[in-house]
Structure formats: C-alpha cells, structure tokens
Amino acid sequence: QQVSAAMKVRFVAPPLALCTDNAAMIACAAAELYRLGQRDDMHLSARPRWPLDTRQPSLIGAGKKGPKA
C-alpha cells in the first residue's frame, strides 16, 4: 500500500482470508467485475492468466517463455 501511494496508483487486493484459496480469489474478482456492471453470456472461453485490468498493457517478458497475459 505504501508503494502504491508513493506511485499515486490505486492498490486493490482481496481480503487476506480469501488469498489462500484460488477459487475464493476468482470469486472475489468476479464479484468486483459484477459490481462494476460487467456481465457475460457464458460464451467466453476460459484462458489462463486472463488479465483483470484490460486498461493496462500486458506484461512483456514476465516469465521464462515471454508474456504471460
């Protein structure tokens, strides 16, 4: 939080209690998207490392084999 404040960016994270369970983290992200009015007709194909913030560019070279998102 201190780093985000210094960089003047908003820090968003699920509650710590939800951070140990992948399904809970996905549900938390889905709830946030739903709260923002984003809906899906269930015709999306699942994709690993799906970016949650489409306003930001993908991380290039983030892994051993290149971009992850």
MMTF fields as JSON, N, C-alpha, C and O atoms, coordinates in Angstrom:
{
  "mmtfVersion": "1.0.0",
  "mmtfProducer": "UNKNOWN",
  "numBonds": 275,
  "numAtoms": 276,
  "numGroups": 69,
  "numChains": 1,
  "numModels": 1,
  "chainsPerModel": [1],
  "groupsPerChain": [69],
  "chainIdList": ["A"],
  "bondAtomList": [4, 2, 8, 6, 12, 10, 16, 14, 20, 18, 24, 22, 28, 26, 32, 30, 36, 34, 40, 38, 44, 42, 48, 46, 52, 50, 56, 54, 60, 58, 64, 62, 68, 66, 72, 70, 76, 74, 80, 78, 84, 82, 88, 86, 92, 90, 96, 94, 100, 98, 104, 102, 108, 106, 112, 110, 116, 114, 120, 118, 124, 122, 128, 126, 132, 130, 136, 134, 140, 138, 144, 142, 148, 146, 152, 150, 156, 154, 160, 158, 164, 162, 168, 166, 172, 170, 176, 174, 180, 178, 184, 182, 188, 186, 192, 190, 196, 194, 200, 198, 204, 202, 208, 206, 212, 210, 216, 214, 220, 218, 224, 222, 228, 226, 232, 230, 236, 234, 240, 238, 244, 242, 248, 246, 252, 250, 256, 254, 260, 258, 264, 262, 268, 266, 272, 270],
  "bondOrderList": [1, 1, 1, 1, 1, 1, 1, 1, 1, 1, 1, 1, 1, 1, 1, 1, 1, 1, 1, 1, 1, 1, 1, 1, 1, 1, 1, 1, 1, 1, 1, 1, 1, 1, 1, 1, 1, 1, 1, 1, 1, 1, 1, 1, 1, 1, 1, 1, 1, 1, 1, 1, 1, 1, 1, 1, 1, 1, 1, 1, 1, 1, 1, 1, 1, 1, 1, 1],
  "groupList": [{"groupName": "GLN", "atomNameList": ["N", "CA", "C", "O"], "elementList": ["N", "C", "C", "O"], "formalChargeList": [0, 0, 0, 0], "bondAtomList": [1, 0, 2, 1, 3, 2], "bondOrderList": [1, 1, 2], "singleLetterCode": "Q", "chemCompType": "L-PEPTIDE LINKING"}, {"groupName": "VAL", "atomNameList": ["N", "CA", "C", "O"], "elementList": ["N", "C", "C", "O"], "formalChargeList": [0, 0, 0, 0], "bondAtomList": [1, 0, 2, 1, 3, 2], "bondOrderList": [1, 1, 2], "singleLetterCode": "V", "chemCompType": "L-PEPTIDE LINKING"}, {"groupName": "SER", "atomNameList": ["N", "CA", "C", "O"], "elementList": ["N", "C", "C", "O"], "formalChargeList": [0, 0, 0, 0], "bondAtomList": [1, 0, 2, 1, 3, 2], "bondOrderList": [1, 1, 2], "singleLetterCode": "S", "chemCompType": "L-PEPTIDE LINKING"}, {"groupName": "ALA", "atomNameList": ["N", "CA", "C", "O"], "elementList": ["N", "C", "C", "O"], "formalChargeList": [0, 0, 0, 0], "bondAtomList": [1, 0, 2, 1, 3, 2], "bondOrderList": [1, 1, 2], "singleLetterCode": "A", "chemCompType": "L-PEPTIDE LINKING"}, {"groupName": "MET", "atomNameList": ["N", "CA", "C", "O"], "elementList": ["N", "C", "C", "O"], "formalChargeList": [0, 0, 0, 0], "bondAtomList": [1, 0, 2, 1, 3, 2], "bondOrderList": [1, 1, 2], "singleLetterCode": "M", "chemCompType": "L-PEPTIDE LINKING"}, {"groupName": "LYS", "atomNameList": ["N", "CA", "C", "O"], "elementList": ["N", "C", "C", "O"], "formalChargeList": [0, 0, 0, 0], "bondAtomList": [1, 0, 2, 1, 3, 2], "bondOrderList": [1, 1, 2], "singleLetterCode": "K", "chemCompType": "L-PEPTIDE LINKING"}, {"groupName": "ARG", "atomNameList": ["N", "CA", "C", "O"], "elementList": ["N", "C", "C", "O"], "formalChargeList": [0, 0, 0, 0], "bondAtomList": [1, 0, 2, 1, 3, 2], "bondOrderList": [1, 1, 2], "singleLetterCode": "R", "chemCompType": "L-PEPTIDE LINKING"}, {"groupName": "PHE", "atomNameList": ["N", "CA", "C", "O"], "elementList": ["N", "C", "C", "O"], "formalChargeList": [0, 0, 0, 0], "bondAtomList": [1, 0, 2, 1, 3, 2], "bondOrderList": [1, 1, 2], "singleLetterCode": "F", "chemCompType": "L-PEPTIDE LINKING"}, {"groupName": "PRO", "atomNameList": ["N", "CA", "C", "O"], "elementList": ["N", "C", "C", "O"], "formalChargeList": [0, 0, 0, 0], "bondAtomList": [1, 0, 2, 1, 3, 2], "bondOrderList": [1, 1, 2], "singleLetterCode": "P", "chemCompType": "L-PEPTIDE LINKING"}, {"groupName": "LEU", "atomNameList": ["N", "CA", "C", "O"], "elementList": ["N", "C", "C", "O"], "formalChargeList": [0, 0, 0, 0], "bondAtomList": [1, 0, 2, 1, 3, 2], "bondOrderList": [1, 1, 2], "singleLetterCode": "L", "chemCompType": "L-PEPTIDE LINKING"}, {"groupName": "CYS", "atomNameList": ["N", "CA", "C", "O"], "elementList": ["N", "C", "C", "O"], "formalChargeList": [0, 0, 0, 0], "bondAtomList": [1, 0, 2, 1, 3, 2], "bondOrderList": [1, 1, 2], "singleLetterCode": "C", "chemCompType": "L-PEPTIDE LINKING"}, {"groupName": "THR", "atomNameList": ["N", "CA", "C", "O"], "elementList": ["N", "C", "C", "O"], "formalChargeList": [0, 0, 0, 0], "bondAtomList": [1, 0, 2, 1, 3, 2], "bondOrderList": [1, 1, 2], "singleLetterCode": "T", "chemCompType": "L-PEPTIDE LINKING"}, {"groupName": "ASP", "atomNameList": ["N", "CA", "C", "O"], "elementList": ["N", "C", "C", "O"], "formalChargeList": [0, 0, 0, 0], "bondAtomList": [1, 0, 2, 1, 3, 2], "bondOrderList": [1, 1, 2], "singleLetterCode": "D", "chemCompType": "L-PEPTIDE LINKING"}, {"groupName": "ASN", "atomNameList": ["N", "CA", "C", "O"], "elementList": ["N", "C", "C", "O"], "formalChargeList": [0, 0, 0, 0], "bondAtomList": [1, 0, 2, 1, 3, 2], "bondOrderList": [1, 1, 2], "singleLetterCode": "N", "chemCompType": "L-PEPTIDE LINKING"}, {"groupName": "ILE", "atomNameList": ["N", "CA", "C", "O"], "elementList": ["N", "C", "C", "O"], "formalChargeList": [0, 0, 0, 0], "bondAtomList": [1, 0, 2, 1, 3, 2], "bondOrderList": [1, 1, 2], "singleLetterCode": "I", "chemCompType": "L-PEPTIDE LINKING"}, {"groupName": "GLU", "atomNameList": ["N", "CA", "C", "O"], "elementList": ["N", "C", "C", "O"], "formalChargeList": [0, 0, 0, 0], "bondAtomList": [1, 0, 2, 1, 3, 2], "bondOrderList": [1, 1, 2], "singleLetterCode": "E", "chemCompType": "L-PEPTIDE LINKING"}, {"groupName": "TYR", "atomNameList": ["N", "CA", "C", "O"], "elementList": ["N", "C", "C", "O"], "formalChargeList": [0, 0, 0, 0], "bondAtomList": [1, 0, 2, 1, 3, 2], "bondOrderList": [1, 1, 2], "singleLetterCode": "Y", "chemCompType": "L-PEPTIDE LINKING"}, {"groupName": "GLY", "atomNameList": ["N", "CA", "C", "O"], "elementList": ["N", "C", "C", "O"], "formalChargeList": [0, 0, 0, 0], "bondAtomList": [1, 0, 2, 1, 3, 2], "bondOrderList": [1, 1, 2], "singleLetterCode": "G", "chemCompType": "PEPTIDE LINKING"}, {"groupName": "HIS", "atomNameList": ["N", "CA", "C", "O"], "elementList": ["N", "C", "C", "O"], "formalChargeList": [0, 0, 0, 0], "bondAtomList": [1, 0, 2, 1, 3, 2], "bondOrderList": [1, 1, 2], "singleLetterCode": "H", "chemCompType": "L-PEPTIDE LINKING"}, {"groupName": "TRP", "atomNameList": ["N", "CA", "C", "O"], "elementList": ["N", "C", "C", "O"], "formalChargeList": [0, 0, 0, 0], "bondAtomList": [1, 0, 2, 1, 3, 2], "bondOrderList": [1, 1, 2], "singleLetterCode": "W", "chemCompType": "L-PEPTIDE LINKING"}],
  "groupTypeList": [0, 0, 1, 2, 3, 3, 4, 5, 1, 6, 7, 1, 3, 8, 8, 9, 3, 9, 10, 11, 12, 13, 3, 3, 4, 14, 3, 10, 3, 3, 3, 15, 9, 16, 6, 9, 17, 0, 6, 12, 12, 4, 18, 9, 2, 3, 6, 8, 6, 19, 8, 9, 12, 11, 6, 0, 8, 2, 9, 14, 17, 3, 17, 5, 5, 17, 8, 5, 3],
  "groupIdList": [1, 2, 3, 4, 5, 6, 7, 8, 9, 10, 11, 12, 13, 14, 15, 16, 17, 18, 19, 20, 21, 22, 23, 24, 25, 26, 27, 28, 29, 30, 31, 32, 33, 34, 35, 36, 37, 38, 39, 40, 41, 42, 43, 44, 45, 46, 47, 48, 49, 50, 51, 52, 53, 54, 55, 56, 57, 58, 59, 60, 61, 62, 63, 64, 65, 66, 67, 68, 69],
  "secStructList": [7, 2, 2, 2, 2, 2, 6, 6, 7, 7, 7, 7, 7, 7, 7, 4, 4, 4, 6, 6, 7, 2, 2, 2, 2, 2, 2, 2, 2, 2, 2, 2, 2, 2, 2, 6, 6, 7, 7, 7, 7, 1, 7, 7, 7, 7, 7, 6, 6, 7, 7, 1, 7, 6, 6, 1, 7, 7, 7, 6, 6, 7, 5, 6, 6, 5, 7, 7, 7],
  "xCoordList": [0.812, 0.0, 0.864, 0.508, 1.991, 2.876, 3.454, 3.585, 3.799, 4.352, 3.303, 3.604, 2.067, 1.029, 0.75, 0.488, 0.802, 0.594, 1.721, 1.476, 2.947, 4.091, 4.023, 4.462, 3.468, 3.367, 2.061, 1.821, 1.212, -0.082, -0.969, -1.592, -1.008, -1.9, -2.762, -2.384, -3.902, -4.827, -4.403, -4.154, -4.322, -3.993, -5.281, -6.048, -5.52, -6.714, -6.287, -5.545, -6.748, -6.443, -7.622, -8.305, -7.858, -8.928, -8.546, -7.37, -9.528, -9.211, -8.222, -8.295, -7.303, -6.265, -6.851, -6.252, -8.006, -8.631, -8.988, -9.108, -9.159, -9.508, -8.277, -8.401, -7.106, -5.9, -5.235, -4.25, -5.738, -5.131, -5.896, -5.505, -6.963, -7.825, -8.074, -8.703, -7.582, -7.728, -9.183, -9.509, -10.063, -11.477, -12.058, -12.856, -11.667, -12.16, -11.635, -12.36, -10.386, -9.831, -10.552, -10.829, -10.859, -11.59, -12.992, -13.479, -13.639, -14.974, -14.941, -15.85, -13.912, -13.775, -13.603, -14.219, -12.769, -12.569, -13.877, -14.217, -14.607, -15.879, -16.893, -17.637, -16.923, -17.849, -17.537, -18.448, -16.255, -15.861, -16.289, -16.807, -16.072, -16.496, -18.017, -18.528, -18.735, -20.197, -20.645, -21.564, -19.986, -20.314, -20.121, -20.846, -19.13, -18.851, -19.782, -19.671, -20.707, -21.676, -21.235, -21.919, -20.11, -19.64, -20.344, -20.291, -20.989, -21.733, -21.226, -20.618, -21.478, -21.043, -22.191, -22.97, -22.295, -23.345, -22.866, -23.52, -21.728, -21.146, -20.607, -20.425, -20.35, -19.778, -18.282, -17.692, -17.676, -16.234, -15.495, -15.95, -14.377, -13.519, -12.58, -12.019, -12.418, -11.508, -10.089, -9.695, -9.334, -7.97, -7.09, -7.399, -6.009, -5.142, -4.52, -4.24, -4.314, -3.701, -4.509, -3.939, -5.807, -6.674, -6.476, -6.628, -6.143, -5.914, -7.221, -8.245, -7.177, -8.361, -8.475, -9.573, -7.357, -7.362, -6.991, -5.811, -7.989, -7.744, -7.242, -6.86, -7.236, -6.725, -5.203, -4.602, -4.579, -3.126, -2.556, -3.179, -1.39, -0.771, -0.32, -0.033, -0.264, 0.212, 1.669, 2.414, 2.058, 3.457, 4.263, 4.023, 5.195, 6.021, 7.244, 7.929, 7.507, 8.683, 8.587, 9.606, 7.372, 7.187, 7.579, 7.762, 7.71, 8.069, 9.242, 9.76, 9.654, 10.799, 10.552, 11.485, 9.282, 8.956, 8.283, 7.68, 8.375, 7.807, 6.554, 6.379, 5.665, 4.484, 3.589, 3.484, 2.951, 2.04, 0.586, -0.299, 0.317, -1.077, -1.224, -2.324],
  "yCoordList": [-1.181, 0.0, 1.257, 2.258, 1.205, 2.365, 2.628, 3.78, 1.563, 1.721, 2.326, 3.237, 1.821, 2.357, 3.823, 4.615, 4.188, 5.589, 6.461, 7.56, 5.974, 6.733, 6.901, 7.917, 5.892, 5.941, 6.572, 6.714, 6.952, 7.574, 6.676, 7.132, 5.383, 4.434, 3.772, 3.708, 3.293, 2.635, 1.187, 0.461, 0.768, -0.616, -1.347, -0.913, -2.47, -3.266, -4.707, -5.261, -5.314, -6.716, -7.326, -6.64, -8.614, -9.269, -9.353, -9.233, -9.557, -9.739, -10.892, -11.893, -10.747, -11.743, -13.139, -14.13, -13.226, -14.526, -15.256, -16.481, -14.514, -15.137, -15.457, -16.099, -15.023, -15.148, -16.514, -16.737, -17.421, -18.749, -19.775, -20.941, -19.359, -20.279, -19.69, -18.639, -20.368, -19.84, -19.617, -18.607, -20.546, -20.391, -19.153, -18.435, -18.904, -17.721, -16.45, -15.459, -16.465, -15.281, -15.027, -13.876, -16.08, -15.929, -15.393, -14.519, -15.917, -15.445, -13.977, -13.22, -13.574, -12.17, -11.271, -10.21, -11.697, -10.926, -10.85, -9.8, -11.966, -11.988, -11.061, -10.361, -11.056, -10.176, -8.708, -7.895, -8.374, -6.991, -6.607, -5.512, -7.508, -7.228, -7.086, -6.216, -7.937, -7.867, -6.537, -5.897, -6.122, -4.856, -3.681, -2.688, -3.808, -2.754, -2.812, -1.99, -3.788, -3.878, -4.71, -4.736, -5.386, -6.222, -7.577, -8.258, -7.951, -9.208, -10.045, -9.525, -11.337, -12.264, -13.202, -13.572, -13.581, -14.515, -15.965, -16.861, -16.195, -17.526, -18.152, -19.369, -17.368, -17.889, -17.605, -17.825, -17.126, -16.898, -18.217, -19.107, -18.332, -19.491, -19.174, -18.081, -20.124, -19.917, -19.738, -20.368, -18.886, -18.6, -18.415, -17.581, -19.172, -18.981, -17.585, -17.039, -17.032, -15.705, -14.6, -13.663, -14.715, -13.715, -12.396, -12.365, -11.312, -10.043, -9.485, -9.48, -9.021, -8.428, -6.95, -6.394, -6.313, -4.888, -4.721, -4.692, -4.613, -4.52, -3.142, -2.943, -2.181, -0.843, -0.811, 0.069, -1.76, -1.794, -2.712, -3.718, -2.385, -3.273, -4.578, -4.626, -5.625, -6.915, -6.798, -5.965, -7.638, -7.661, -8.427, -9.615, -7.779, -8.41, -9.018, -8.361, -10.285, -10.948, -11.22, -11.265, -11.404, -11.59, -12.981, -13.18, -13.935, -15.295, -15.803, -15.105, -17.009, -17.591, -17.71, -17.642, -17.887, -18.079, -16.853, -16.953, -15.705, -14.488, -14.024, -14.291, -13.324, -12.734, -13.782, -14.909, -13.395, -14.297, -13.924, -14.732, -12.748, -12.351, -11.7, -11.291],
  "zCoordList": [0.0, 0.0, 0.0, -0.621, 0.691, 0.707, -0.68, -1.094, -1.393, -2.743, -3.665, -4.436, -3.589, -4.467, -4.146, -5.052, -2.877, -2.503, -3.05, -3.549, -2.957, -3.466, -4.978, -5.515, -5.668, -7.129, -7.593, -8.792, -6.626, -6.914, -7.784, -8.742, -7.42, -8.08, -7.013, -5.843, -7.422, -6.505, -6.287, -7.25, -5.043, -4.699, -4.37, -3.511, -5.064, -4.829, -4.619, -5.43, -3.544, -3.263, -2.52, -1.76, -2.74, -1.99, -0.517, -0.174, 0.353, 1.765, 1.945, 1.234, 2.894, 3.114, 3.331, 2.913, 3.974, 4.229, 2.934, 2.929, 1.836, 0.557, -0.291, -1.334, 0.136, -0.688, -0.638, -1.342, 0.163, 0.243, -0.577, -0.633, -1.205, -1.942, -3.334, -3.461, -4.372, -5.732, -6.113, -6.735, -5.749, -6.094, -5.42, -6.023, -4.187, -3.479, -4.133, -4.223, -4.591, -5.258, -6.575, -6.916, -7.315, -8.573, -8.297, -9.015, -7.257, -6.898, -6.493, -6.833, -5.777, -5.364, -6.597, -6.684, -7.541, -8.776, -9.565, -10.109, -9.627, -10.349, -9.686, -10.372, -8.369, -7.651, -7.942, -8.092, -8.021, -8.324, -9.743, -9.962, -10.706, -12.083, -12.157, -12.863, -11.433, -11.399, -10.801, -11.312, -9.709, -9.056, -10.013, -9.949, -10.901, -11.878, -13.086, -13.996, -13.098, -14.177, -15.366, -16.389, -15.25, -16.354, -16.28, -15.256, -17.354, -17.406, -18.568, -19.503, -18.502, -19.545, -19.875, -18.996, -21.125, -21.527, -21.462, -21.996, -20.809, -20.6, -21.881, -21.931, -22.906, -24.137, -24.259, -25.317, -23.198, -23.214, -23.044, -22.326, -23.695, -23.482, -22.322, -22.247, -21.433, -20.3, -20.821, -21.802, -20.167, -20.6, -19.365, -18.513, -19.252, -18.096, -18.13, -19.197, -16.962, -16.808, -17.497, -18.057, -17.452, -18.055, -17.309, -16.088, -18.002, -17.305, -16.743, -17.424, -15.51, -14.899, -15.23, -15.221, -15.519, -15.837, -17.305, -17.653, -18.155, -19.599, -20.01, -21.164, -19.074, -19.402, -19.406, -20.023, -18.725, -18.629, -19.708, -20.049, -20.247, -21.241, -20.593, -19.397, -21.396, -20.905, -20.487, -21.003, -19.551, -19.125, -20.158, -20.373, -20.784, -21.806, -21.13, -20.346, -21.448, -20.893, -19.41, -18.72, -18.907, -17.478, -16.995, -15.794, -17.889, -17.492, -18.299, -19.171, -18.008, -18.714, -20.216, -21.016, -20.589, -22.004, -22.616, -23.685, -21.959, -22.527, -21.824, -20.635, -22.542, -21.932, -21.295, -21.779, -20.213, -19.52, -19.749, -19.467, -20.242, -20.446, -21.807, -22.179]
}
